[in-house]
Every structure is written in C-alpha cells, then in structure tokens.
Amino acid sequence: MHASVISCALVGVDAFPVEVEIDIGAGMPPHRLVGLAEGAVKEALDRVKSALKNSGFDFPTRKMTINLAPADTRKEGSAFDLPLALGILAAQNVLKDRERLRGYLVLGELALDGRIKGIRGALPTALLARSARFAGVILPRENASEASVVGEGTAVLGVESLREAFEFFEGLRPLQPAPLDLGAAFGAANVYDVDFSEVKGQEQAKRALEVAAAGGHNVLMIGPPGSGKTMLAKRLPSILPAMTFEEAIETTKVHSVMGLLDGRALIATRPFRAPHHTISDAGLIGGGSIPRPGEVSLAHHGVLFLDELPEFRKNVLEVLRQPLEDARITISRVMGTLTFPASVMLVAAMNPCPCGFYTDPQHECSCSPIVIQRYRSRISGPLLDRIDIHIEVPAVKYKDLTDRVAREPSVAIRERVNRAREAQLVRFKGMPFFCNAQMRASDLRLHCQVESGGERLLELAINRLGLSARAYTRILKVSRTIADLDGAASIAAHHVSEAIQYRSLDRTAP
C-alpha cells in the first residue's frame, strides 16, 4: 500500500516542502530510501523501527520503498523521523485518516523509545506552513513556543511522543495550539544585562558609539590593552533602537536554523557575536558543502565584534567587504546559490602596535615604525574605508576609575539614538534603506546639505589627509548623523569637524 506525509527541509534560512512517500509491496527487505538523503536521514529507518516497536506498533516485514520528493534536492537532518513513522503506519492502514495526515506539516526526531526530540529550523517550518496554508504544523513540544511566533492562522501543535501524534491524527486525542504572548516575549527579552553607566571614563569613545548607533555606522576602536574596548563594544547593543517584530523574526530564523535558540521563543534583543580571530572565512560568512549561516548572519540586525582585528587572517577579513556593503551574503555552490542576511554593525578593536603601547604615555613602546606599519597593513585600505568611525580609546586614568559620579545609563543614550533614527526614517521613507550609513552615493547630494564653513573644512581635510573618495562619503554620512543627534536640518562646520575626528587612522601615521 501507498501513503504520503508532508514534511520539510531547510535550504539556507528558509524551508521548502518535502513529500515523504512510502510504498509497501511484495517481496522481502532490504528497504530502500531514495531522494538524495544525507547520512542522518539514511539512519532514520533504524530509529523509526525501534520507536514503532517501543510504541506498540509493528514494523513492516515486507519490502518498503521510501521516496523524499523532490528527489533532486539534498535532504539532511533527523526531522524526517516522525513523518516517516506516521507514513509507515498509514501505509499499513494502522493510521486510517490519510486526508487529515496530509493537511499538516510534520517533522520531529524520534528517540528509540518513541519520544520526540527537538529539531533545528522550527520557525522557518512554521512560516512555510502559514504561507502554504496548511491546517497546522506538528513538531516536538520543545520547539512549539518558537514556532508559535508566526501568529494566528496556523495551528502549532507540539507533541512529546509518536503515540501522541498517532492518537491526534486518529481523532483520539485533541492537541491545544502552543500559546504565546508576543508582548510578554518582547518585554522579557528586550532587557540587557550590561549598561553604559558601568563604563568609567572614555567619554569620547562613548560619544563615538552613540553616533555609530544613531546612524548604523561601523566602528574601529584603537587603544592599548585594558583600555575598555571590549567593555564598550558589549554595551553597544543596549543603546541601539529596540528590534521591530520583522527584525526579530529574521534574526530568530537564522538562530533557529543553527539550533542556537536555547529554548527562547523569539530573539528580541540585538545579537552580539564576537568570533575568535582564528575563525575561518567559511565560519565568518557561512559556507560548507551544504552552506549554513556564519557569524555575520548570526549577528543580523545586531553587532559583529572583531577583537584584535589585525590578528585575523587577511583572507578572512577581505570576505567581509561585500557583506558590509550589500547587507547580505551570496554563496554559490554546485547545488545552487544561497543568500544569507547580513545587516550588521561591525565593531572592531585593535592595539595601536604589536606591543600595544604606541599611544600610551605611561608605557614605552618597543615597536619600530616599520613593525607598526607592517602590523597596521594587515588591515587593507578597502576594508578600512568601509569603517565609518575610527576612534582612539586611551588608557583609563586612576581618577576616572575611582570617580563615584553616576554615569549616564544606556536608556538615556538610547532615547537620543531613537530620536535621530526617527528623523532618518522620515527622511528615507519609501526608500530601500532606513539609516544614514546605508545611503548610496546618489543620495548624499540630496540629504547631506553642508553649510559653507563645513565645505571649507572638508576641502582642507581631503587635501591634507589624502582621503579616498569612499572616506569622503563616510565623513559626510557621519556628519549627517551628528546633525540628526542635534536635530539640525543642515550639516554645520562643527558637525563636520567632529566627523573628521572619527577618522583616526587617516590622521595619524607611525
């Protein structure tokens, strides 16, 4: 007899439907599983056999052919266990309501005793079920809260065992959709455990990060060891605007596909990713024989922090150039081309020289000018040009460390950032971007009106510092953000002056 169940597989950060077909006919085993199944899928029959037996069902003794359609697309993972088991029961006529079975999207990994374990990609699966107008989705109970964020219209039903799923389709046991209060989920998740009020001193660096947050600009911090660069970077998400529901869904999808939600239904705080400098280019931007998202995509709508920037391999840093410009990553393989989201704020940190004390008045630098130049040249000019703000972070003075004056909290800074972002949303209404850092060259003339004093400053800076055309546009964008923080319609000379200060590496040389 023949039966089929609709499941799904993941390609990139999206799900596509897979029809699990089972045909039991004359002949003796071996059973055949076809349809470009990877290792974990091929092993599914062994898990299904034990799960059926331990749940009180019989495994077919006749020859069985299983097809995963479309047969020309690779399938991986263990989520096909549950649809396989239910399809086998339907093909044996043990599960009789086949129409109801095909009305749901089914997935889940089976333990040998019939329990259903969690899987990756529950949120993309629920989004597929909603767009394809399935009656609902049957998945492991531990993934139900994650999938339920798709909202009303799609029943998200969590099950704990094969027997429970079977009784549901037979009409013997009702299942209640997983509840989720989105307001409560956002309220609980949108809380940061770090705050800018904990940072002693570094007022100029905090101001630079406020400007970066207000305009979505990339930042490079240069300073000696222990000056607080990592501490500042970790607190940057706490002053970024709160995530919208659409941003939260996009970010959660990436983490869901990688299995990194850790029981959370929704990621409502800006992600902060800080990969080690030994990371490979595939680990950073994604890749593999079956491409998966990398650290850049895991930081989508958040902050990617690269500490000790010159210590990263040059080929790893160079692959960042296209994602920083396009806010997405395109990976081409023989199997096809995939696009991963990569709208991130890059925050990098480095020492001014290999020993770390080139700009520190309290310590003597042991590096020669050639060594310093070689150290800094590990970061290419094109990559530096894509970083809007270069800021020096000096060592913290003793009086700042012992000062008991209350510092400005993240909430107060975020209010100013939100006002600047609201002005940008009005300015860019109807355009495919929403903050100053994303402006195209053609938009600068329209939106970056510079007063005469500012024009003279820009001309002086370009001629004396030898800035590239891209650096010039970065200064204009940062100036526009500083003016937005001041609530100014045009860019004044002092806005340009502050923006030029944020090109530290263009103004200094060893």
Beta strands, then each sheet from edge to edge (+ up, - down):
strand 1: 2-11
strand 2: 14-24
strand 3: 32-34
strand 4: 64-69
strand 5: 104-106
strand 6: 109-110
strand 7: 116-117
strand 8: 136-140
strand 9: 155-159
strand 10: 219-222
strand 11: 272-273
strand 12: 303-306
strand 13: 328-333
strand 14: 336-341
strand 15: 345-350
strand 16: 389-392
sheet 1: 1+ 2- 4+ 3+
sheet 2: 5+ 8+ 9+
sheet 3: 6+ 7-
sheet 4: 11+ 12+ 15+ 10+ 16+
sheet 5: 13+ 14-
end
